Amino acid sequence: MSQISIGESSERASEIKNRLTAFMDEYIYPNESVYYSQVANGERWKILPLIEELKARARTAGLWNLFLPESDLGPGLTNLEYAPLCEIMGRVTWSAEVFNCSAPDTGNMEVLVRYGSPEQKEEWLAPLLAGEIRSCFAMTEPDVASSDATSIKTSIVRRGDNWIINGRKWWTSGAGDPRCRFAILLGRSSPDAPRHLQQSMIIVPLNAPGVSINRMLTLFGYDDAPHGHAEVNFENVEVPIANMILGEGRGFEIAQGRLGPGRIHHCMRLIGLAERALELMCQRVQSRVAFGRKLSEMGSIRQDIAQSRIEIEQARLLVMKAALMMDTQGNRAARQEIAMIKVVAPIMAQRIIDRAIQSHGGAGVSQDTFLAAAWAGARSLRLADGPDEVHLESIARLELKRYD
C-alpha cells in the first residue's frame, strides 16, 4: 500500500482503513464461495441474502458511504483518503456494494448530492444512501458513438408539465437488479442550442410506462448477474418537469462533474484487483513444478512478477497524485491526470491478470479462479470509462497547451 501522506485526517482515515481490512478478512474473503453459489443457484436475477446480511453488518460497523468526499453524508474522507479504501474493496469485485460504495450508485449519488433539488434528494438520494434501492445510469446508445456525449440522440421534449423521452440505451449497468428503481438518463433536450448545451440529465423511474428492458447483454460471455448490463427502450416515457436535474441543457456540465471522482474509484479498485492477481500468481508459481523445478525458479516467470510489481506501484502513485490534485486544486486542474489514470489503470490490471492467467494454465481461464472474470472486467473498463483514444487525445491536447 502506498505510504503517501494523507494529511491532517490521516489518523481517522487509517482507523477506517484498519476496520475495513478487518471486515474484509472476517466477512468478505470467507464468503466468496457463498456469494458465487447464491448467484449460481436458482434465479440469477434476484436479491442475494448474503449481500443484504453483509450490508447490515457494514453499516453497523460504520463502514458505509465512504466514497463521498468531504461530505457530512459519509465519514467526510477526501479523495486521497478514500483511494486506499477503494483499493482494498477492489480485491473482491462484488465487495464495494456491501459498503454502499459501488457503481453506478456512487456516481448517481454524487450527482444528486451536488446538483439535485431538495425534492430529488428526498425521493431518490435518501433511499440510495440508505442502501434500500439501487439505480442505473443510461447514457450509451447502440446507434451512435457514445464516446462523444454530444452525439447522444435520445430525445427529451417538453409537453405541458411533463418531459417526454424517446430513445434506446444499452450498457445500462444495474438495470437488471430487482432493487433498481430509477435511471439517471442523458438525452438531448435542446437540439438548436450550442453543442455542449443540448444535453440534459433527467431522473426516470424504471416502472414508468414506456420503459422496457429489451435484453440483458453479456460481457465476454459473463452476464454479471444479479447486476447486469441492459439494453433499455424508452418509448414516449412521461416524467414530471421536476425530474430534470439542475436545469435544461446542463447535462454535459453534470457529466463532467460526475466523471472525476467515480473514475478514481474504478482505477483504485483495479489496483486492488491487480494486487490480488499478483498474489495468486506468486502463490501458484511457488507451489507448481514443471520440468523438474518450481515455476518460481524460471527466469521468465520472475520477470513477469517483477514487471507486475513495478506497474502496480507506478499506477498507484499516478492515481494518488490525481486524487491529491482533485482535493487541493479541483477536478478541472486534475483533468489531465484523471485522463492518464483512465488509460494506465485498466491496461495495467489487464496485463497483470493476463500474466496470472498464464501462470495458472487451464485453471486460469476456468471458473475455478476469479482471474478470467477479472480480466473481462478490466478490459471492459477501457471502453466503459471512455476509449483509450479519447483520453490520449485529451492528454496530448492539454500537454500541447503548455507550449502555446
BELRA-V848134 format. One record per residue. N is the residue number from 0. RES is the residue in three letters. SS is DSSP state (alpha for helix, beta for strand, coil for the rest). Layout:
{{N | RES | SS} {N | RES | SS}}
This chain:
{{0 | MET | coil} {1 | SER | coil} {2 | GLN | coil} {3 | ILE | coil} {4 | SER | coil} {5 | ILE | coil} {6 | GLY | coil} {7 | GLU | coil} {8 | SER | coil} {9 | SER | alpha} {10 | GLU | alpha} {11 | ARG | alpha} {12 | ALA | alpha} {13 | SER | alpha} {14 | GLU | alpha} {15 | ILE | alpha} {16 | LYS | alpha} {17 | ASN | alpha} {18 | ARG | alpha} {19 | LEU | alpha} {20 | THR | alpha} {21 | ALA | alpha} {22 | PHE | alpha} {23 | MET | alpha} {24 | ASP | alpha} {25 | GLU | alpha} {26 | TYR | alpha} {27 | ILE | alpha} {28 | TYR | alpha} {29 | PRO | alpha} {30 | ASN | alpha} {31 | GLU | alpha} {32 | SER | alpha} {33 | VAL | alpha} {34 | TYR | alpha} {35 | TYR | alpha} {36 | SER | alpha} {37 | GLN | alpha} {38 | VAL | alpha} {39 | ALA | alpha} {40 | ASN | coil} {41 | GLY | coil} {42 | GLU | coil} {43 | ARG | coil} {44 | TRP | coil} {45 | LYS | coil} {46 | ILE | coil} {47 | LEU | coil} {48 | PRO | alpha} {49 | LEU | alpha} {50 | ILE | alpha} {51 | GLU | alpha} {52 | GLU | alpha} {53 | LEU | alpha} {54 | LYS | alpha} {55 | ALA | alpha} {56 | ARG | alpha} {57 | ALA | alpha} {58 | ARG | alpha} {59 | THR | alpha} {60 | ALA | coil} {61 | GLY | coil} {62 | LEU | coil} {63 | TRP | coil} {64 | ASN | coil} {65 | LEU | coil} {66 | PHE | coil} {67 | LEU | coil} {68 | PRO | coil} {69 | GLU | coil} {70 | SER | coil} {71 | ASP | coil} {72 | LEU | coil} {73 | GLY | coil} {74 | PRO | coil} {75 | GLY | coil} {76 | LEU | coil} {77 | THR | coil} {78 | ASN | alpha} {79 | LEU | alpha} {80 | GLU | alpha} {81 | TYR | alpha} {82 | ALA | alpha} {83 | PRO | alpha} {84 | LEU | alpha} {85 | CYS | alpha} {86 | GLU | alpha} {87 | ILE | alpha} {88 | MET | alpha} {89 | GLY | alpha} {90 | ARG | coil} {91 | VAL | coil} {92 | THR | coil} {93 | TRP | coil} {94 | SER | alpha} {95 | ALA | alpha} {96 | GLU | alpha} {97 | VAL | alpha} {98 | PHE | alpha} {99 | ASN | coil} {100 | CYS | coil} {101 | SER | coil} {102 | ALA | coil} {103 | PRO | coil} {104 | ASP | alpha} {105 | THR | alpha} {106 | GLY | alpha} {107 | ASN | alpha} {108 | MET | alpha} {109 | GLU | alpha} {110 | VAL | alpha} {111 | LEU | alpha} {112 | VAL | alpha} {113 | ARG | alpha} {114 | TYR | alpha} {115 | GLY | coil} {116 | SER | coil} {117 | PRO | alpha} {118 | GLU | alpha} {119 | GLN | alpha} {120 | LYS | alpha} {121 | GLU | alpha} {122 | GLU | alpha} {123 | TRP | alpha} {124 | LEU | alpha} {125 | ALA | alpha} {126 | PRO | alpha} {127 | LEU | alpha} {128 | LEU | alpha} {129 | ALA | coil} {130 | GLY | coil} {131 | GLU | coil} {132 | ILE | coil} {133 | ARG | beta} {134 | SER | beta} {135 | CYS | beta} {136 | PHE | beta} {137 | ALA | beta} {138 | MET | coil} {139 | THR | coil} {140 | GLU | coil} {141 | PRO | coil} {142 | ASP | coil} {143 | VAL | coil} {144 | ALA | coil} {145 | SER | coil} {146 | SER | coil} {147 | ASP | coil} {148 | ALA | alpha} {149 | THR | alpha} {150 | SER | alpha} {151 | ILE | coil} {152 | LYS | coil} {153 | THR | coil} {154 | SER | beta} {155 | ILE | beta} {156 | VAL | beta} {157 | ARG | beta} {158 | ARG | beta} {159 | GLY | coil} {160 | ASP | coil} {161 | ASN | beta} {162 | TRP | beta} {163 | ILE | beta} {164 | ILE | beta} {165 | ASN | beta} {166 | GLY | beta} {167 | ARG | beta} {168 | LYS | beta} {169 | TRP | beta} {170 | TRP | beta} {171 | THR | beta} {172 | SER | beta} {173 | GLY | coil} {174 | ALA | coil} {175 | GLY | coil} {176 | ASP | coil} {177 | PRO | coil} {178 | ARG | coil} {179 | CYS | beta} {180 | ARG | beta} {181 | PHE | beta} {182 | ALA | beta} {183 | ILE | beta} {184 | LEU | beta} {185 | LEU | beta} {186 | GLY | beta} {187 | ARG | beta} {188 | SER | coil} {189 | SER | coil} {190 | PRO | coil} {191 | ASP | coil} {192 | ALA | coil} {193 | PRO | coil} {194 | ARG | alpha} {195 | HIS | alpha} {196 | LEU | alpha} {197 | GLN | coil} {198 | GLN | beta} {199 | SER | beta} {200 | MET | beta} {201 | ILE | beta} {202 | ILE | beta} {203 | VAL | beta} {204 | PRO | beta} {205 | LEU | coil} {206 | ASN | coil} {207 | ALA | coil} {208 | PRO | coil} {209 | GLY | coil} {210 | VAL | beta} {211 | SER | beta} {212 | ILE | beta} {213 | ASN | beta} {214 | ARG | beta} {215 | MET | beta} {216 | LEU | beta} {217 | THR | coil} {218 | LEU | beta} {219 | PHE | coil} {220 | GLY | coil} {221 | TYR | beta} {222 | ASP | coil} {223 | ASP | coil} {224 | ALA | coil} {225 | PRO | coil} {226 | HIS | coil} {227 | GLY | coil} {228 | HIS | beta} {229 | ALA | beta} {230 | GLU | beta} {231 | VAL | beta} {232 | ASN | beta} {233 | PHE | beta} {234 | GLU | beta} {235 | ASN | beta} {236 | VAL | beta} {237 | GLU | beta} {238 | VAL | beta} {239 | PRO | beta} {240 | ILE | alpha} {241 | ALA | alpha} {242 | ASN | alpha} {243 | MET | beta} {244 | ILE | coil} {245 | LEU | coil} {246 | GLY | coil} {247 | GLU | coil} {248 | GLY | coil} {249 | ARG | coil} {250 | GLY | alpha} {251 | PHE | alpha} {252 | GLU | alpha} {253 | ILE | alpha} {254 | ALA | alpha} {255 | GLN | alpha} {256 | GLY | alpha} {257 | ARG | alpha} {258 | LEU | alpha} {259 | GLY | alpha} {260 | PRO | alpha} {261 | GLY | alpha} {262 | ARG | alpha} {263 | ILE | alpha} {264 | HIS | alpha} {265 | HIS | alpha} {266 | CYS | alpha} {267 | MET | alpha} {268 | ARG | alpha} {269 | LEU | alpha} {270 | ILE | alpha} {271 | GLY | alpha} {272 | LEU | alpha} {273 | ALA | alpha} {274 | GLU | alpha} {275 | ARG | alpha} {276 | ALA | alpha} {277 | LEU | alpha} {278 | GLU | alpha} {279 | LEU | alpha} {280 | MET | alpha} {281 | CYS | alpha} {282 | GLN | alpha} {283 | ARG | alpha} {284 | VAL | alpha} {285 | GLN | alpha} {286 | SER | alpha} {287 | ARG | coil} {288 | VAL | beta} {289 | ALA | beta} {290 | PHE | coil} {291 | GLY | coil} {292 | ARG | beta} {293 | LYS | beta} {294 | LEU | alpha} {295 | SER | alpha} {296 | GLU | alpha} {297 | MET | coil} {298 | GLY | alpha} {299 | SER | alpha} {300 | ILE | alpha} {301 | ARG | alpha} {302 | GLN | alpha} {303 | ASP | alpha} {304 | ILE | alpha} {305 | ALA | alpha} {306 | GLN | alpha} {307 | SER | alpha} {308 | ARG | alpha} {309 | ILE | alpha} {310 | GLU | alpha} {311 | ILE | alpha} {312 | GLU | alpha} {313 | GLN | alpha} {314 | ALA | alpha} {315 | ARG | alpha} {316 | LEU | alpha} {317 | LEU | alpha} {318 | VAL | alpha} {319 | MET | alpha} {320 | LYS | alpha} {321 | ALA | alpha} {322 | ALA | alpha} {323 | LEU | alpha} {324 | MET | alpha} {325 | MET | alpha} {326 | ASP | alpha} {327 | THR | alpha} {328 | GLN | alpha} {329 | GLY | coil} {330 | ASN | coil} {331 | ARG | coil} {332 | ALA | coil} {333 | ALA | coil} {334 | ARG | alpha} {335 | GLN | alpha} {336 | GLU | alpha} {337 | ILE | alpha} {338 | ALA | alpha} {339 | MET | alpha} {340 | ILE | alpha} {341 | LYS | alpha} {342 | VAL | alpha} {343 | VAL | alpha} {344 | ALA | alpha} {345 | PRO | alpha} {346 | ILE | alpha} {347 | MET | alpha} {348 | ALA | alpha} {349 | GLN | alpha} {350 | ARG | alpha} {351 | ILE | alpha} {352 | ILE | alpha} {353 | ASP | alpha} {354 | ARG | alpha} {355 | ALA | alpha} {356 | ILE | alpha} {357 | GLN | alpha} {358 | SER | alpha} {359 | HIS | alpha} {360 | GLY | alpha} {361 | GLY | alpha} {362 | ALA | alpha} {363 | GLY | alpha} {364 | VAL | alpha} {365 | SER | coil} {366 | GLN | coil} {367 | ASP | coil} {368 | THR | coil} {369 | PHE | coil} {370 | LEU | alpha} {371 | ALA | alpha} {372 | ALA | alpha} {373 | ALA | alpha} {374 | TRP | alpha} {375 | ALA | alpha} {376 | GLY | alpha} {377 | ALA | alpha} {378 | ARG | alpha} {379 | SER | alpha} {380 | LEU | alpha} {381 | ARG | alpha} {382 | LEU | alpha} {383 | ALA | alpha} {384 | ASP | coil} {385 | GLY | coil} {386 | PRO | coil} {387 | ASP | alpha} {388 | GLU | alpha} {389 | VAL | alpha} {390 | HIS | alpha} {391 | LEU | alpha} {392 | GLU | alpha} {393 | SER | alpha} {394 | ILE | alpha} {395 | ALA | alpha} {396 | ARG | alpha} {397 | LEU | alpha} {398 | GLU | alpha} {399 | LEU | alpha} {400 | LYS | alpha} {401 | ARG | coil} {402 | TYR | coil} {403 | ASP | coil}}
